[in-house]
Amino acid sequence: MVPSRPLNAEAVDEAATGEHAPLSRYLEFARAEWAQLRNGTELPLSEGELQSLVGLNDRVSLEEVADTYLPLSQLLRMYVESAAELHRARATFLGNDAPRVPYVIGVAGSVAVGKSTTARILQELLARSESEPRVELVATDGFLYPLEELERRGIVGRKGFPESYDTRALVQFVADLKAGHPEVSAPVYSHVTYDIVPGEHQVVRQPDVLIIEGLNVLQSEHRTPDDIAAGTPSLTFVSDFFDSSIYVDADEAHVEQWYVERFMTLRSTVFQDSGSFFHRFAELTEAEAINTAHHIWRTINLANLHENILPTRERAHFILEKGPDHDIQRVRLRRM
């Protein structure tokens, strides 16, 4: 099925008028346009299965998954298959049996924007491909420094900022998987205790696809001419190992509202647990809780978004733009 109008309208306008189209690294698709690319493929998820994947206060319908996530997973599946074929061709050329390595997909975005839900839905859709690939999902929360270390460094209030992560361990984790190590483990994080769980690990064994979800996963190094002239060694970032990447985007005012809504839900659930790091917020009045949530958002999460997360958006291969109701309204696909 083909779209009722050209998808790359700018290119058609340029051909018709002889004028140059605005320069853009991305092809842009309204939701209805993007939905047509599924080409009649049936959605392999039920309502109950979908709701088990949706995070706290996220709102995702089967219709939205069919319109947006299904075409995205179809294109990613093509990328995965093409990469596997290229890997086999390279091994043949080199005359060796190269170990199987995963196709790595990074998912980035602000706190409360719904990137964890996006990652889980994509994991499920990709795993249900005809070839039944093994798809693993790892959150970078597990690579945060333990609270004790954050306190020692005096950066508890900067949790979620790049310096609060054990970046060396995260990079080594992905590098080992890309090197074909048969088994690699990642630390486990608890959102109740707000800390790394001692002695617990997520073991990853040579998946076909690895999805890495986190705030700052698209960061890269900015090298100045002076750095190059001085011969300063390049740093390695986890994004250097990504084969594809996704940025979940939304208007800041909407994300702030989603954060406050999530905070209020946690106040009446998880925060009630005496073992919760945020138990002290459980007894706040509704007005106090709302003011506290806005304060945390503006002083910590918004600052991190502006300083570190948002500047990486244009590095993503896909940008999913959400509207005020958490639904994806537009998809931007980076040109090849």
Helices and strands as residue ranges (DSSP letters): H 9-17, E 26-30, H 31-35, G 36-38, H 47-51, H 62-64, I 65-69, H 70-94, E 103-109, H 115-127, E 135-139, G 140-143, H 147-153, G 156-158, G 162-164, H 167-178, E 184-190, E 195-204, E 209-213, H 225-229, G 238-241, E 244-250, H 252-267, G 270-272, G 279-281, H 286-296, I 297-301, H 302-304, I 305-309, G 310-315, E 318-322, E 328-334
